[in-house]
Amino acid sequence: MKRMRCVKIVATLGPASSTRETIEELFDAGADAFRINMSHTSHERVKQYHRYIRDIEARKGRPIAILVDLQGPKLRIGSFAGEKIELKQGDSFSLDRSQEKGNQSRVHLPHPEIFRAIEPGHRLLLDDGKVELVARVCEPERIETEVVFGGPLSDRKGVSLPDSLLPLSAMTEKDRADLEYAVNVGVDWIALSFIQRSEDVAQARKLTRGRAAIMAKIEKPSALTQLQEILELSDGLMVARGDLGVELPLEEVPGIQKRITRMGRQLGKPVVVATQMLESMIEAPVPTRAEVSDVATAVFEGADAIMLSAESAVGVYPAKSVRMMDRIAQSVESDTHFDGIVHAQRAEPEATSADAISAAVRMIASTLNLAAIACYTSSGSTALRVARERPRQPIMALTPITGTGRKLALVWGLHCVLTGDPDNLDDMVNRACRLSYQEKFAVPGQRIIITAGVPLGSPGATNMLRIAFVGQGGIGLAG
């Protein structure tokens, strides 16, 4: 089953999409990967989702990526005696270590690390930024604040501190347990929430021990100051616009999205754009025009994947949301301006033979109007390099390693096919031609280009390209 687009679609699973039948419907509608949110999912449910997806994968004959999204540290205020208060601009309001129920002037804050990190002038955003406080007096047991933007405030609302670097690991004990369970079950990607520094990614990489790829979610301002280091340690990035929009001025988020997308492409690492892409389709059968434009912008920017959250997890129209995203993506990629916009953002290849060959593959395929590009890849690096070039031709990622195919299912333009290692160069050409014919990317008489690292199985050793004709029945002929 091949997709008629290059950008990939990630669908979040939840109550609205928890059955085998619904998950298969989402895949048929266009989902290439499935996200499991550990904030709302038990270990038993993870195992069940994994079993359903792998059954669907076996029947469809196409690798499917499973991404487990860790909850990360959740900071919340305590409870109120009356369950709810109303704060007004200019009010004085304190957060303290006392465990007594809160009132109109104070509330318990059960996070000692905040008291150690906050300074006068730092902001505290409550309830997803609906209430904004600014610290005036910071003491070991008490933070006195002034209300900048007021509103209702009730029990256990979340706290964000965009100006403070908290002495917190991005992984709680729950996250460690969730990660260990998920990688043992056999998921492909682990997404890290609320990372602040590159050390958070390094810690997760030690825990995964190569059993899953690491995706860093960028949702804290402090992470932006170490973006290059975080990206170099990660296997991919997610632009988590929901929390970014809480902790940063909303008008800055589109520029940050573009910056992250381009940095990911430059380093050949997939970038997922997430949050509120078709938000109105949680309850409505059609999205707003602004949401369609938002999805289109991410596709024009060359993002590797676009993600549905609540739309597919708890929405009324999960499959319809996937189909709508698929239609938008296909329309954008067929637009006459798409190639020019995507190629204008192309990064110059590095001075390595692997990068030079990948750039040459794109140029030769375009100049000769070849039918497809076939990449033999074990680690995934060859396919990632070719995908970074964003060629017009479809890319087949041919790999003998199931885990590599699943990991690459998130990457722009890659059609992953599981196949054994070829015996020699002639077998490599014949196999690529036969698969391009079987997968309906080429017909007899057309040519394809083949790239690989020789000897096969050497990670990062992309050093060969070959042009071949597809003969009758997919037999490979000298190009």
Sequence and secondary structure as in RCSB ss.txt:
>XXXX:A:sequence
MKRMRCVKIVATLGPASSTRETIEELFDAGADAFRINMSHTSHERVKQYHRYIRDIEARKGRPIAILVDLQGPKL
RIGSFAGEKIELKQGDSFSLDRSQEKGNQSRVHLPHPEIFRAIEPGHRLLLDDGKVELVARVCEPERIETEVVFG
GPLSDRKGVSLPDSLLPLSAMTEKDRADLEYAVNVGVDWIALSFIQRSEDVAQARKLTRGRAAIMAKIEKPSALT
QLQEILELSDGLMVARGDLGVELPLEEVPGIQKRITRMGRQLGKPVVVATQMLESMIEAPVPTRAEVSDVATAVF
EGADAIMLSAESAVGVYPAKSVRMMDRIAQSVESDTHFDGIVHAQRAEPEATSADAISAAVRMIASTLNLAAIAC
YTSSGSTALRVARERPRQPIMALTPITGTGRKLALVWGLHCVLTGDPDNLDDMVNRACRLSYQEKFAVPGQRIII
TAGVPLGSPGATNMLRIAFVGQGGIGLAG
>XXXX:A:secstr
   S SSEEEEE SGGG SHHHHHHHHHHT  EEEEETTS  HHHHHHHHHHHHHHHHHHTS  EEEEE      
B   BTTSEEEE TT EEEEES  S B SSEEE   HHHHHH  TT EEEETTTTEEEEEEEEETTEEEEEEEE 
EEEETT BEE TT   S  S  HHHHHHHHHHHHHT SEEEE S  SHHHHHHHHHHHTTSSEEEEEE SHHHHT
THHHHHHH SEEEEEHHHHHHHS GGGHHHHHHHHHHHHHHTT  EEEESSTTGGGGT SS  HHHHHHHHHHHH
TT SEEEESHHHHT S HHHHHHHHHHHHHHHHTSTTHHHHHHHT     SSHHHHHHHHHHHHHHHTT SEEEE
E SSSHHHHHHHHT  SS EEEEES HHHHHHHTTSTTEEEEE    SSHHHHHHHHHHHHHHTTS  TT EEEE
EEESSTT TT EEEEEEEEE GGG EEE 
